[in-house]
Amino acid sequence: MTPAPELIAFIEKQSWTFAKTMPQWPHEYLVRKDVDEESFIALVEHIRAHGVSGSFYKMELTFYYFEGWVYWTMGNPVEETTIINRCLKENTYEYRLKMGNLPK
């Protein structure tokens, strides 16, 4: 399901931070305290409601695919969720596993 226009606007206007600590897994993130609280919660809930189950190695997570990006959280309850992550589809674990190019 496509996000509501206000969620798309929220996603597009953010300054996503590149995760420097995991260069082998290129992705970006948002920190809850740095963005609009209501929009952050709405995006977390959208990811959880409309995402699909997938894995990152042995960890099961919910991934939401939208316009070439994949969004996820670490699965904590919404009130405890502090980070939303995203990466390009080709940087997901499942895609890289399928293509045979997991990091060493």
Backbone as XML, in Angstrom:
<?xml version="1.0"?>
<chain id="A" units="angstrom">
  <residue number="1" name="MET">
    <atom name="N" x="0.840" y="-1.182" z="0.000"/>
    <atom name="CA" x="0.000" y="0.000" z="0.000"/>
    <atom name="C" x="0.888" y="1.249" z="0.000"/>
  </residue>
  <residue number="2" name="THR">
    <atom name="N" x="0.557" y="2.181" z="-0.851"/>
    <atom name="CA" x="1.286" y="3.444" z="-0.930"/>
    <atom name="C" x="0.998" y="4.278" z="0.314"/>
  </residue>
  <residue number="3" name="PRO">
    <atom name="N" x="2.037" y="4.898" z="0.872"/>
    <atom name="CA" x="1.799" y="5.751" z="2.044"/>
    <atom name="C" x="0.912" y="6.944" z="1.698"/>
  </residue>
  <residue number="4" name="ALA">
    <atom name="N" x="0.259" y="7.477" z="2.707"/>
    <atom name="CA" x="-0.534" y="8.689" z="2.538"/>
    <atom name="C" x="0.385" y="9.820" z="2.080"/>
  </residue>
  <residue number="5" name="PRO">
    <atom name="N" x="-0.155" y="10.800" z="1.354"/>
    <atom name="CA" x="0.673" y="11.911" z="0.859"/>
    <atom name="C" x="1.499" y="12.604" z="1.950"/>
  </residue>
  <residue number="6" name="GLU">
    <atom name="N" x="0.944" y="12.723" z="3.148"/>
    <atom name="CA" x="1.696" y="13.393" z="4.218"/>
    <atom name="C" x="2.887" y="12.549" z="4.688"/>
  </residue>
  <residue number="7" name="LEU">
    <atom name="N" x="2.762" y="11.219" z="4.607"/>
    <atom name="CA" x="3.906" y="10.356" z="4.948"/>
    <atom name="C" x="4.977" y="10.433" z="3.873"/>
  </residue>
  <residue number="8" name="ILE">
    <atom name="N" x="4.558" y="10.466" z="2.618"/>
    <atom name="CA" x="5.521" y="10.615" z="1.530"/>
    <atom name="C" x="6.273" y="11.930" z="1.690"/>
  </residue>
  <residue number="9" name="ALA">
    <atom name="N" x="5.560" y="12.996" z="2.004"/>
    <atom name="CA" x="6.207" y="14.304" z="2.215"/>
    <atom name="C" x="7.184" y="14.239" z="3.379"/>
  </residue>
  <residue number="10" name="PHE">
    <atom name="N" x="6.800" y="13.565" z="4.459"/>
    <atom name="CA" x="7.694" y="13.406" z="5.612"/>
    <atom name="C" x="8.972" y="12.672" z="5.203"/>
  </residue>
  <residue number="11" name="ILE">
    <atom name="N" x="8.832" y="11.566" z="4.490"/>
    <atom name="CA" x="9.984" y="10.779" z="4.049"/>
    <atom name="C" x="10.911" y="11.638" z="3.185"/>
  </residue>
  <residue number="12" name="GLU">
    <atom name="N" x="10.327" y="12.363" z="2.248"/>
    <atom name="CA" x="11.120" y="13.136" z="1.286"/>
    <atom name="C" x="11.818" y="14.344" z="1.896"/>
  </residue>
  <residue number="13" name="LYS">
    <atom name="N" x="11.250" y="14.935" z="2.931"/>
    <atom name="CA" x="11.851" y="16.161" z="3.472"/>
    <atom name="C" x="12.933" y="15.905" z="4.525"/>
  </residue>
  <residue number="14" name="GLN">
    <atom name="N" x="13.087" y="14.634" z="4.922"/>
    <atom name="CA" x="14.057" y="14.334" z="5.975"/>
    <atom name="C" x="15.489" y="14.335" z="5.460"/>
  </residue>
  <residue number="15" name="SER">
    <atom name="N" x="16.407" y="14.669" z="6.349"/>
    <atom name="CA" x="17.834" y="14.519" z="6.089"/>
    <atom name="C" x="18.236" y="13.183" z="6.714"/>
  </residue>
  <residue number="16" name="TRP">
    <atom name="N" x="18.197" y="12.147" z="5.912"/>
    <atom name="CA" x="18.541" y="10.814" z="6.386"/>
    <atom name="C" x="20.044" y="10.762" z="6.634"/>
  </residue>
  <residue number="17" name="THR">
    <atom name="N" x="20.456" y="10.082" z="7.702"/>
    <atom name="CA" x="21.868" y="9.981" z="8.090"/>
    <atom name="C" x="22.438" y="8.659" z="7.612"/>
  </residue>
  <residue number="18" name="PHE">
    <atom name="N" x="23.571" y="8.718" z="6.920"/>
    <atom name="CA" x="24.239" y="7.493" z="6.487"/>
    <atom name="C" x="24.822" y="6.782" z="7.703"/>
  </residue>
  <residue number="19" name="ALA">
    <atom name="N" x="24.611" y="5.475" z="7.789"/>
    <atom name="CA" x="25.104" y="4.673" z="8.920"/>
    <atom name="C" x="26.580" y="4.334" z="8.698"/>
  </residue>
  <residue number="20" name="LYS">
    <atom name="N" x="27.465" y="5.170" z="9.200"/>
    <atom name="CA" x="28.904" y="5.006" z="8.992"/>
    <atom name="C" x="29.463" y="3.763" z="9.681"/>
  </residue>
  <residue number="21" name="THR">
    <atom name="N" x="28.800" y="3.287" z="10.728"/>
    <atom name="CA" x="29.322" y="2.145" z="11.481"/>
    <atom name="C" x="29.137" y="0.816" z="10.750"/>
  </residue>
  <residue number="22" name="MET">
    <atom name="N" x="28.347" y="0.811" z="9.676"/>
    <atom name="CA" x="28.107" y="-0.434" z="8.930"/>
    <atom name="C" x="28.298" y="-0.206" z="7.426"/>
  </residue>
  <residue number="23" name="PRO">
    <atom name="N" x="29.494" y="0.206" z="6.994"/>
    <atom name="CA" x="29.680" y="0.500" z="5.574"/>
    <atom name="C" x="29.462" y="-0.713" z="4.660"/>
  </residue>
  <residue number="24" name="GLN">
    <atom name="N" x="29.610" y="-1.914" z="5.205"/>
    <atom name="CA" x="29.368" y="-3.115" z="4.412"/>
    <atom name="C" x="27.879" y="-3.332" z="4.149"/>
  </residue>
  <residue number="25" name="TRP">
    <atom name="N" x="27.035" y="-2.640" z="4.907"/>
    <atom name="CA" x="25.584" y="-2.679" z="4.736"/>
    <atom name="C" x="25.087" y="-1.236" z="4.576"/>
  </residue>
  <residue number="26" name="PRO">
    <atom name="N" x="25.267" y="-0.642" z="3.396"/>
    <atom name="CA" x="24.879" y="0.763" z="3.216"/>
    <atom name="C" x="23.402" y="0.986" z="3.526"/>
  </residue>
  <residue number="27" name="HIS">
    <atom name="N" x="23.160" y="1.873" z="4.467"/>
    <atom name="CA" x="21.792" y="2.256" z="4.789"/>
    <atom name="C" x="21.803" y="3.608" z="5.499"/>
  </residue>
  <residue number="28" name="GLU">
    <atom name="N" x="20.622" y="4.163" z="5.638"/>
    <atom name="CA" x="20.425" y="5.457" z="6.285"/>
    <atom name="C" x="19.405" y="5.289" z="7.404"/>
  </residue>
  <residue number="29" name="TYR">
    <atom name="N" x="19.349" y="6.284" z="8.270"/>
    <atom name="CA" x="18.393" y="6.197" z="9.371"/>
    <atom name="C" x="17.904" y="7.576" z="9.794"/>
  </residue>
  <residue number="30" name="LEU">
    <atom name="N" x="16.771" y="7.559" z="10.496"/>
    <atom name="CA" x="16.198" y="8.740" z="11.157"/>
    <atom name="C" x="16.144" y="8.446" z="12.643"/>
  </residue>
  <residue number="31" name="VAL">
    <atom name="N" x="16.389" y="9.469" z="13.455"/>
    <atom name="CA" x="16.292" y="9.345" z="14.905"/>
    <atom name="C" x="15.018" y="10.059" z="15.354"/>
  </residue>
  <residue number="32" name="ARG">
    <atom name="N" x="14.227" y="9.376" z="16.114"/>
    <atom name="CA" x="12.916" y="9.875" z="16.557"/>
    <atom name="C" x="12.987" y="11.270" z="17.162"/>
  </residue>
  <residue number="33" name="LYS">
    <atom name="N" x="13.955" y="11.506" z="18.041"/>
    <atom name="CA" x="14.026" y="12.792" z="18.747"/>
    <atom name="C" x="14.360" y="13.965" z="17.812"/>
  </residue>
  <residue number="34" name="ASP">
    <atom name="N" x="14.829" y="13.662" z="16.599"/>
    <atom name="CA" x="15.245" y="14.702" z="15.657"/>
    <atom name="C" x="14.194" y="15.069" z="14.618"/>
  </residue>
  <residue number="35" name="VAL">
    <atom name="N" x="13.056" y="14.381" z="14.646"/>
    <atom name="CA" x="12.025" y="14.608" z="13.632"/>
    <atom name="C" x="10.665" y="14.800" z="14.305"/>
  </residue>
  <residue number="36" name="ASP">
    <atom name="N" x="9.670" y="15.111" z="13.507"/>
    <atom name="CA" x="8.308" y="15.277" z="14.023"/>
    <atom name="C" x="7.807" y="13.962" z="14.614"/>
  </residue>
  <residue number="37" name="GLU">
    <atom name="N" x="7.455" y="13.989" z="15.885"/>
    <atom name="CA" x="7.034" y="12.788" z="16.628"/>
    <atom name="C" x="5.838" y="12.093" z="15.979"/>
  </residue>
  <residue number="38" name="GLU">
    <atom name="N" x="4.815" y="12.853" z="15.648"/>
    <atom name="CA" x="3.597" y="12.277" z="15.087"/>
    <atom name="C" x="3.867" y="11.595" z="13.743"/>
  </residue>
  <residue number="39" name="SER">
    <atom name="N" x="4.658" y="12.228" z="12.910"/>
    <atom name="CA" x="4.992" y="11.650" z="11.605"/>
    <atom name="C" x="5.882" y="10.422" z="11.755"/>
  </residue>
  <residue number="40" name="PHE">
    <atom name="N" x="6.813" y="10.465" z="12.700"/>
    <atom name="CA" x="7.681" y="9.311" z="12.956"/>
    <atom name="C" x="6.825" y="8.104" z="13.339"/>
  </residue>
  <residue number="41" name="ILE">
    <atom name="N" x="5.920" y="8.288" z="14.294"/>
    <atom name="CA" x="5.049" y="7.196" z="14.738"/>
    <atom name="C" x="4.193" y="6.695" z="13.583"/>
  </residue>
  <residue number="42" name="ALA">
    <atom name="N" x="3.667" y="7.605" z="12.782"/>
    <atom name="CA" x="2.836" y="7.202" z="11.643"/>
    <atom name="C" x="3.630" y="6.352" z="10.654"/>
  </residue>
  <residue number="43" name="LEU">
    <atom name="N" x="4.893" y="6.709" z="10.416"/>
    <atom name="CA" x="5.711" y="5.918" z="9.506"/>
    <atom name="C" x="6.035" y="4.544" z="10.099"/>
  </residue>
  <residue number="44" name="VAL">
    <atom name="N" x="6.362" y="4.499" z="11.380"/>
    <atom name="CA" x="6.611" y="3.204" z="12.040"/>
    <atom name="C" x="5.372" y="2.314" z="11.911"/>
  </residue>
  <residue number="45" name="GLU">
    <atom name="N" x="4.216" y="2.859" z="12.196"/>
    <atom name="CA" x="2.978" y="2.074" z="12.125"/>
    <atom name="C" x="2.686" y="1.630" z="10.695"/>
  </residue>
  <residue number="46" name="HIS">
    <atom name="N" x="2.986" y="2.471" z="9.724"/>
    <atom name="CA" x="2.774" y="2.109" z="8.325"/>
    <atom name="C" x="3.702" y="0.954" z="7.926"/>
  </residue>
  <residue number="47" name="ILE">
    <atom name="N" x="4.962" y="1.050" z="8.302"/>
    <atom name="CA" x="5.930" y="-0.018" z="8.018"/>
    <atom name="C" x="5.419" y="-1.340" z="8.591"/>
  </residue>
  <residue number="48" name="ARG">
    <atom name="N" x="4.975" y="-1.300" z="9.819"/>
    <atom name="CA" x="4.530" y="-2.526" z="10.497"/>
    <atom name="C" x="3.234" y="-3.082" z="9.909"/>
  </residue>
  <residue number="49" name="ALA">
    <atom name="N" x="2.324" y="-2.185" z="9.509"/>
    <atom name="CA" x="1.026" y="-2.625" z="8.990"/>
    <atom name="C" x="1.107" y="-3.124" z="7.548"/>
  </residue>
  <residue number="50" name="HIS">
    <atom name="N" x="2.026" y="-2.553" z="6.755"/>
    <atom name="CA" x="2.033" y="-2.853" z="5.325"/>
    <atom name="C" x="3.329" y="-3.502" z="4.834"/>
  </residue>
  <residue number="51" name="GLY">
    <atom name="N" x="4.229" y="-3.771" z="5.755"/>
    <atom name="CA" x="5.486" y="-4.413" z="5.388"/>
    <atom name="C" x="5.343" y="-5.916" z="5.280"/>
  </residue>
  <residue number="52" name="VAL">
    <atom name="N" x="6.449" y="-6.534" z="4.898"/>
    <atom name="CA" x="6.488" y="-7.989" z="4.763"/>
    <atom name="C" x="7.585" y="-8.537" z="5.668"/>
  </residue>
  <residue number="53" name="SER">
    <atom name="N" x="7.382" y="-9.747" z="6.121"/>
    <atom name="CA" x="8.370" y="-10.388" z="6.972"/>
    <atom name="C" x="9.590" y="-10.767" z="6.140"/>
  </residue>
  <residue number="54" name="GLY">
    <atom name="N" x="10.755" y="-10.522" z="6.713"/>
    <atom name="CA" x="11.994" y="-10.866" z="6.038"/>
    <atom name="C" x="13.088" y="-11.058" z="7.059"/>
  </residue>
  <residue number="55" name="SER">
    <atom name="N" x="14.278" y="-11.317" z="6.573"/>
    <atom name="CA" x="15.355" y="-11.569" z="7.518"/>
    <atom name="C" x="16.594" y="-10.753" z="7.204"/>
  </residue>
  <residue number="56" name="PHE">
    <atom name="N" x="17.379" y="-10.578" z="8.244"/>
    <atom name="CA" x="18.730" y="-10.051" z="8.164"/>
    <atom name="C" x="19.558" y="-11.049" z="8.943"/>
  </residue>
  <residue number="57" name="TYR">
    <atom name="N" x="20.229" y="-11.930" z="8.204"/>
    <atom name="CA" x="20.852" y="-13.108" z="8.785"/>
    <atom name="C" x="19.777" y="-13.877" z="9.554"/>
  </residue>
  <residue number="58" name="LYS">
    <atom name="N" x="19.910" y="-14.057" z="10.862"/>
    <atom name="CA" x="18.917" y="-14.845" z="11.615"/>
    <atom name="C" x="17.822" y="-13.977" z="12.244"/>
  </residue>
  <residue number="59" name="MET">
    <atom name="N" x="17.918" y="-12.668" z="12.102"/>
    <atom name="CA" x="16.946" y="-11.755" z="12.701"/>
    <atom name="C" x="15.747" y="-11.577" z="11.768"/>
  </residue>
  <residue number="60" name="GLU">
    <atom name="N" x="14.552" y="-11.813" z="12.300"/>
    <atom name="CA" x="13.323" y="-11.610" z="11.536"/>
    <atom name="C" x="12.807" y="-10.193" z="11.791"/>
  </residue>
  <residue number="61" name="LEU">
    <atom name="N" x="12.552" y="-9.470" z="10.709"/>
    <atom name="CA" x="12.081" y="-8.089" z="10.799"/>
    <atom name="C" x="10.953" y="-7.877" z="9.800"/>
  </residue>
  <residue number="62" name="THR">
    <atom name="N" x="10.294" y="-6.727" z="9.902"/>
    <atom name="CA" x="9.275" y="-6.342" z="8.935"/>
    <atom name="C" x="9.866" y="-5.269" z="8.034"/>
  </residue>
  <residue number="63" name="PHE">
    <atom name="N" x="9.821" y="-5.513" z="6.729"/>
    <atom name="CA" x="10.381" y="-4.601" z="5.743"/>
    <atom name="C" x="9.272" y="-4.036" z="4.865"/>
  </residue>
  <residue number="64" name="TYR">
    <atom name="N" x="9.328" y="-2.737" z="4.646"/>
    <atom name="CA" x="8.341" y="-2.067" z="3.790"/>
    <atom name="C" x="9.055" y="-1.531" z="2.556"/>
  </residue>
  <residue number="65" name="TYR">
    <atom name="N" x="8.622" y="-1.979" z="1.388"/>
    <atom name="CA" x="9.220" y="-1.592" z="0.115"/>
    <atom name="C" x="8.433" y="-0.443" z="-0.505"/>
  </residue>
  <residue number="66" name="PHE">
    <atom name="N" x="9.151" y="0.635" z="-0.869"/>
    <atom name="CA" x="8.490" y="1.784" z="-1.489"/>
    <atom name="C" x="9.477" y="2.551" z="-2.360"/>
  </residue>
  <residue number="67" name="GLU">
    <atom name="N" x="9.155" y="2.644" z="-3.633"/>
    <atom name="CA" x="9.917" y="3.420" z="-4.614"/>
    <atom name="C" x="11.426" y="3.135" z="-4.579"/>
  </residue>
  <residue number="68" name="GLY">
    <atom name="N" x="11.779" y="1.851" z="-4.561"/>
    <atom name="CA" x="13.174" y="1.454" z="-4.623"/>
    <atom name="C" x="13.890" y="1.409" z="-3.284"/>
  </residue>
  <residue number="69" name="TRP">
    <atom name="N" x="13.216" y="1.884" z="-2.239"/>
    <atom name="CA" x="13.779" y="1.884" z="-0.886"/>
    <atom name="C" x="13.086" y="0.825" z="-0.045"/>
  </residue>
  <residue number="70" name="VAL">
    <atom name="N" x="13.795" y="0.358" z="0.963"/>
    <atom name="CA" x="13.238" y="-0.596" z="1.916"/>
    <atom name="C" x="13.393" y="0.021" z="3.304"/>
  </residue>
  <residue number="71" name="TYR">
    <atom name="N" x="12.288" y="0.088" z="4.041"/>
    <atom name="CA" x="12.244" y="0.722" z="5.361"/>
    <atom name="C" x="12.013" y="-0.345" z="6.420"/>
  </residue>
  <residue number="72" name="TRP">
    <atom name="N" x="12.636" y="-0.173" z="7.593"/>
    <atom name="CA" x="12.421" y="-1.104" z="8.694"/>
    <atom name="C" x="12.800" y="-0.464" z="10.025"/>
  </residue>
  <residue number="73" name="THR">
    <atom name="N" x="12.299" y="-1.079" z="11.074"/>
    <atom name="CA" x="12.702" y="-0.736" z="12.435"/>
    <atom name="C" x="13.241" y="-2.026" z="13.045"/>
  </residue>
  <residue number="74" name="MET">
    <atom name="N" x="13.699" y="-1.948" z="14.264"/>
    <atom name="CA" x="14.284" y="-3.138" z="14.891"/>
    <atom name="C" x="13.259" y="-3.983" z="15.643"/>
  </residue>
  <residue number="75" name="GLY">
    <atom name="N" x="11.982" y="-3.648" z="15.526"/>
    <atom name="CA" x="10.935" y="-4.496" z="16.064"/>
    <atom name="C" x="10.495" y="-4.201" z="17.484"/>
  </residue>
  <residue number="76" name="ASN">
    <atom name="N" x="11.088" y="-3.198" z="18.109"/>
    <atom name="CA" x="10.643" y="-2.828" z="19.459"/>
    <atom name="C" x="9.212" y="-2.300" z="19.409"/>
  </residue>
  <residue number="77" name="PRO">
    <atom name="N" x="8.500" y="-2.311" z="20.534"/>
    <atom name="CA" x="7.174" y="-1.687" z="20.551"/>
    <atom name="C" x="7.273" y="-0.239" z="20.054"/>
  </residue>
  <residue number="78" name="VAL">
    <atom name="N" x="6.208" y="0.264" z="19.451"/>
    <atom name="CA" x="6.222" y="1.606" z="18.863"/>
    <atom name="C" x="6.719" y="2.642" z="19.860"/>
  </residue>
  <residue number="79" name="GLU">
    <atom name="N" x="6.262" y="2.566" z="21.102"/>
    <atom name="CA" x="6.652" y="3.578" z="22.091"/>
    <atom name="C" x="8.142" y="3.522" z="22.438"/>
  </residue>
  <residue number="80" name="GLU">
    <atom name="N" x="8.805" y="2.403" z="22.133"/>
    <atom name="CA" x="10.240" y="2.260" z="22.401"/>
    <atom name="C" x="11.104" y="2.390" z="21.143"/>
  </residue>
  <residue number="81" name="THR">
    <atom name="N" x="10.474" y="2.504" z="19.988"/>
    <atom name="CA" x="11.211" y="2.597" z="18.728"/>
    <atom name="C" x="11.825" y="3.980" z="18.587"/>
  </residue>
  <residue number="82" name="THR">
    <atom name="N" x="13.127" y="4.023" z="18.366"/>
    <atom name="CA" x="13.827" y="5.309" z="18.264"/>
    <atom name="C" x="14.478" y="5.529" z="16.900"/>
  </residue>
  <residue number="83" name="ILE">
    <atom name="N" x="14.525" y="4.494" z="16.068"/>
    <atom name="CA" x="15.207" y="4.581" z="14.773"/>
    <atom name="C" x="14.327" y="3.983" z="13.676"/>
  </residue>
  <residue number="84" name="ILE">
    <atom name="N" x="14.290" y="4.650" z="12.531"/>
    <atom name="CA" x="13.753" y="4.077" z="11.300"/>
    <atom name="C" x="14.933" y="3.995" z="10.343"/>
  </residue>
  <residue number="85" name="ASN">
    <atom name="N" x="15.137" y="2.815" z="9.778"/>
    <atom name="CA" x="16.217" y="2.593" z="8.822"/>
    <atom name="C" x="15.653" y="2.506" z="7.415"/>
  </residue>
  <residue number="86" name="ARG">
    <atom name="N" x="16.523" y="2.768" z="6.435"/>
    <atom name="CA" x="16.160" y="2.512" z="5.049"/>
    <atom name="C" x="17.424" y="2.224" z="4.238"/>
  </residue>
  <residue number="87" name="CYS">
    <atom name="N" x="17.245" y="1.432" z="3.193"/>
    <atom name="CA" x="18.330" y="1.177" z="2.245"/>
    <atom name="C" x="17.708" y="0.959" z="0.877"/>
  </residue>
  <residue number="88" name="LEU">
    <atom name="N" x="18.536" y="1.032" z="-0.129"/>
    <atom name="CA" x="18.071" y="0.682" z="-1.460"/>
    <atom name="C" x="17.813" y="-0.815" z="-1.510"/>
  </residue>
  <residue number="89" name="LYS">
    <atom name="N" x="16.840" y="-1.225" z="-2.307"/>
    <atom name="CA" x="16.454" y="-2.632" z="-2.394"/>
    <atom name="C" x="17.659" y="-3.531" z="-2.640"/>
  </residue>
  <residue number="90" name="GLU">
    <atom name="N" x="18.581" y="-3.102" z="-3.492"/>
    <atom name="CA" x="19.726" y="-3.947" z="-3.819"/>
    <atom name="C" x="20.736" y="-4.075" z="-2.682"/>
  </residue>
  <residue number="91" name="ASN">
    <atom name="N" x="20.535" y="-3.358" z="-1.593"/>
    <atom name="CA" x="21.411" y="-3.469" z="-0.426"/>
    <atom name="C" x="20.794" y="-4.285" z="0.705"/>
  </residue>
  <residue number="92" name="THR">
    <atom name="N" x="19.635" y="-4.886" z="0.469"/>
    <atom name="CA" x="19.022" y="-5.711" z="1.511"/>
    <atom name="C" x="19.749" y="-7.045" z="1.617"/>
  </residue>
  <residue number="93" name="TYR">
    <atom name="N" x="19.658" y="-7.656" z="2.772"/>
    <atom name="CA" x="20.258" y="-8.979" z="2.997"/>
    <atom name="C" x="19.700" y="-9.998" z="2.009"/>
  </residue>
  <residue number="94" name="GLU">
    <atom name="N" x="18.385" y="-10.060" z="1.887"/>
    <atom name="CA" x="17.772" y="-11.082" z="1.044"/>
    <atom name="C" x="18.165" y="-10.917" z="-0.422"/>
  </residue>
  <residue number="95" name="TYR">
    <atom name="N" x="18.233" y="-9.688" z="-0.909"/>
    <atom name="CA" x="18.637" y="-9.450" z="-2.287"/>
    <atom name="C" x="20.100" y="-9.841" z="-2.487"/>
  </residue>
  <residue number="96" name="ARG">
    <atom name="N" x="20.956" y="-9.418" z="-1.565"/>
    <atom name="CA" x="22.383" y="-9.711" z="-1.686"/>
    <atom name="C" x="22.648" y="-11.214" z="-1.528"/>
  </residue>
  <residue number="97" name="LEU">
    <atom name="N" x="21.893" y="-11.886" z="-0.680"/>
    <atom name="CA" x="22.019" y="-13.342" z="-0.550"/>
    <atom name="C" x="21.672" y="-14.013" z="-1.873"/>
  </residue>
  <residue number="98" name="LYS">
    <atom name="N" x="20.565" y="-13.595" z="-2.452"/>
    <atom name="CA" x="20.107" y="-14.152" z="-3.732"/>
    <atom name="C" x="21.143" y="-13.910" z="-4.843"/>
  </residue>
  <residue number="99" name="MET">
    <atom name="N" x="21.772" y="-12.746" z="-4.834"/>
    <atom name="CA" x="22.740" y="-12.384" z="-5.869"/>
    <atom name="C" x="24.151" y="-12.927" z="-5.561"/>
  </residue>
  <residue number="100" name="GLY">
    <atom name="N" x="24.321" y="-13.495" z="-4.373"/>
    <atom name="CA" x="25.614" y="-14.062" z="-4.004"/>
    <atom name="C" x="26.691" y="-13.033" z="-3.681"/>
  </residue>
  <residue number="101" name="ASN">
    <atom name="N" x="26.251" y="-11.864" z="-3.188"/>
    <atom name="CA" x="27.264" y="-10.840" z="-2.849"/>
    <atom name="C" x="27.124" y="-10.306" z="-1.429"/>
  </residue>
  <residue number="102" name="LEU">
    <atom name="N" x="26.993" y="-11.224" z="-0.487"/>
    <atom name="CA" x="27.003" y="-10.823" z="0.933"/>
    <atom name="C" x="28.412" y="-10.362" z="1.304"/>
  </residue>
  <residue number="103" name="PRO">
    <atom name="N" x="28.525" y="-9.414" z="2.232"/>
    <atom name="CA" x="29.851" y="-8.983" z="2.656"/>
    <atom name="C" x="30.628" y="-10.137" z="3.302"/>
  </residue>
  <residue number="104" name="LYS">
    <atom name="N" x="31.909" y="-10.083" z="3.172"/>
    <atom name="CA" x="32.786" y="-11.107" z="3.779"/>
    <atom name="C" x="32.867" y="-10.904" z="5.265"/>
  </residue>
</chain>
